[in-house]
């Protein structure tokens, strides 16, 4: 059995976009098709590393393999349950992603952020969670793949954590694949300014399938760190986004 923990880069949303016949699936479901066991994703969009860690502590012993996706470390780590989906709101640019009914709370978070934000503390949380996830998996003899979507996106980037406690490979820069899809498609870029992202895990349907294969292969790799962007298997053709365009256009943008 495989358990997956993290944010929107591993959740199964939006469910209405799943289309088995046309191979439109989030990568966790592609992974399930590749292995002879159940795959469960606890991923939830817009949550924090700490939220994922709490889910991990509750369920990790049930699995033989685990994939842990570490989201942006500067998100809000502790929010009430009804506001979990606002963990990613820490500046004004994020307000456009917030549902209208949560706008008032989101604006208060943005206003409070400069007075509360502490990068050193957030890195401490990130490091502590990374170390504990890897230590607990090693102790329980659970195979682990760490995914760090927002790390090493650019050449001069440095990891905000050290990997001394890593018990499994660490895959970085996944978000760059998502950003490149936008850069390569003016149509997608335009839609994302107006509507929610309907791509599963922020990737086109082909790249979701490729990612599942890369992660499965990573369970057997004896390497501590590598950038997903160094793997020359991803594609950026609009044909793999057509299901997204069709959904938006058929609903006149009322998604």
DAHU-V897904 format. One record per residue. RES is the residue in one letter. SS is DSSP state (H for helix, E for strand, - for the rest). OMEGA is omega in radians with two decimals (999 if undefined). Layout:
RES_SS_OMEGA / RES_SS_OMEGA
//
This chain:
X_-_-3.13 / X_E_3.07 / X_E_-3.11 / X_E_-3.11 / X_E_3.12 / X_-_-3.03 / X_-_-3.07 / X_-_3.10 / X_-_3.09 / X_-_3.12 / X_-_-3.06 / X_-_-3.12 / X_-_-0.12 / X_-_-3.06 / X_H_-3.11 / X_H_-3.13 / X_H_3.14 / X_-_-3.10 / X_E_-3.06 / X_-_-3.09 / X_-_-3.13 / X_-_3.04 / X_-_3.09 / X_E_-3.04 / X_-_2.95 / X_-_-3.03 / X_H_3.09 / X_H_3.10 / X_H_3.00 / X_H_3.13 / X_H_3.13 / X_H_3.11 / X_H_-3.09 / X_H_-3.06 / X_-_-3.13 / X_-_3.12 / X_-_3.12 / X_-_3.06 / X_E_-3.13 / X_E_3.08 / X_E_3.04 / X_-_-3.11 / X_-_3.08 / X_-_-3.07 / X_-_2.98 / X_-_3.11 / X_-_-3.06 / X_-_3.06 / X_H_-3.12 / X_H_3.10 / X_H_3.13 / X_H_-3.14 / X_H_3.11 / X_H_3.07 / X_H_3.13 / X_H_-3.11 / X_H_-3.10 / X_H_-2.95 / X_H_-2.92 / X_H_-3.09 / X_H_-3.14 / X_H_-2.96 / X_-_3.07 / X_-_3.10 / X_E_-3.13 / X_E_3.00 / X_E_3.14 / X_E_-3.13 / X_E_-3.11 / X_-_-3.11 / X_-_3.12 / X_-_-3.05 / X_-_-3.13 / X_-_3.07 / X_-_3.08 / X_-_-3.08 / X_-_-3.08 / X_-_3.05 / X_-_3.08 / X_-_-3.08 / X_H_-3.09 / X_H_-3.13 / X_H_-3.10 / X_H_-3.09 / X_H_3.12 / X_H_-3.10 / X_-_-3.09 / X_-_-3.07 / X_-_3.12 / X_-_3.01 / X_-_-3.02 / X_H_-3.13 / X_H_-3.11 / X_H_-3.08 / X_H_-3.13 / X_H_3.14 / X_H_-3.00 / X_-_3.06 / X_-_-3.05 / X_H_-3.08 / X_H_3.13 / X_H_-3.07 / X_H_-3.10 / X_H_3.12 / X_H_-3.13 / X_H_3.12 / X_H_3.11 / X_H_3.10 / X_H_3.12 / X_H_3.13 / X_H_-3.08 / X_H_-3.00 / X_H_-3.11 / X_H_-3.10 / X_H_-3.05 / X_H_-3.04 / X_-_3.08 / X_-_-3.05 / X_H_-3.13 / X_H_3.11 / X_H_-3.13 / X_H_3.07 / X_H_3.09 / X_H_3.10 / X_H_3.14 / X_H_-3.11 / X_H_-3.11 / X_H_-3.13 / X_H_3.10 / X_H_-3.11 / X_H_-3.09 / X_H_3.11 / X_H_-3.11 / X_H_3.13 / X_H_-3.10 / X_H_3.10 / X_H_3.12 / X_H_-3.14 / X_H_-3.11 / X_-_-3.12 / X_-_3.08 / X_-_3.07 / X_E_-3.01 / X_E_2.92 / X_E_3.07 / X_E_3.06 / X_E_-3.11 / X_E_-2.99 / X_-_-3.00 / X_-_-3.11 / X_-_3.09 / X_-_3.11 / X_-_-3.11 / X_-_-3.01 / X_-_-3.06 / X_-_3.13 / X_-_3.03 / X_-_3.11 / X_-_3.11 / X_-_3.10 / X_-_3.00 / X_-_-3.01 / X_-_-3.07 / X_-_-3.09 / X_-_-3.07 / X_-_3.09 / X_-_3.11 / X_-_-3.12 / X_-_3.12 / X_E_-3.13 / X_E_-3.09 / X_E_2.94 / X_-_3.12 / X_H_-3.13 / X_H_3.14 / X_H_3.08 / X_H_3.12 / X_H_-3.13 / X_H_-3.14 / X_H_3.06 / X_H_3.10 / X_H_-3.13 / X_H_-3.09 / X_H_-3.08 / X_-_3.12 / X_H_3.13 / X_H_3.10 / X_H_3.14 / X_H_3.13 / X_H_-3.11 / X_H_-3.10 / X_H_3.05 / X_-_-3.05 / X_-_-2.99 / X_-_3.06 / X_-_3.13 / X_-_-3.12 / X_-_3.05 / X_-_3.03 / X_H_3.11 / X_H_3.10 / X_H_-3.14 / X_-_3.06 / X_-_-2.98 / X_H_3.12 / X_H_-3.09 / X_H_3.01 / X_H_-3.13 / X_H_3.11 / X_H_-3.13 / X_H_3.12 / X_H_3.14 / X_H_3.14 / X_H_-3.14 / X_H_3.13 / X_H_3.11 / X_H_-3.08 / X_H_3.12 / X_-_-3.10 / X_-_-3.09 / X_-_3.10 / X_-_-3.12 / X_-_-3.02 / X_-_-3.03 / X_E_2.94 / X_E_-3.11 / X_E_3.13 / X_H_-3.13 / X_H_3.09 / X_H_-3.14 / X_-_-3.01 / X_-_-3.13 / X_-_-3.08 / X_-_-3.13 / X_-_-2.99 / X_-_3.14 / X_-_-3.14 / X_H_3.14 / X_H_-3.14 / X_H_3.06 / X_H_-3.03 / X_H_3.12 / X_H_3.10 / X_H_3.13 / X_H_-3.13 / X_H_-3.12 / X_H_-3.13 / X_H_-3.06 / X_H_-3.14 / X_H_3.13 / X_-_-3.13 / X_-_3.11 / X_-_-3.12 / X_-_-3.09 / X_-_999
//
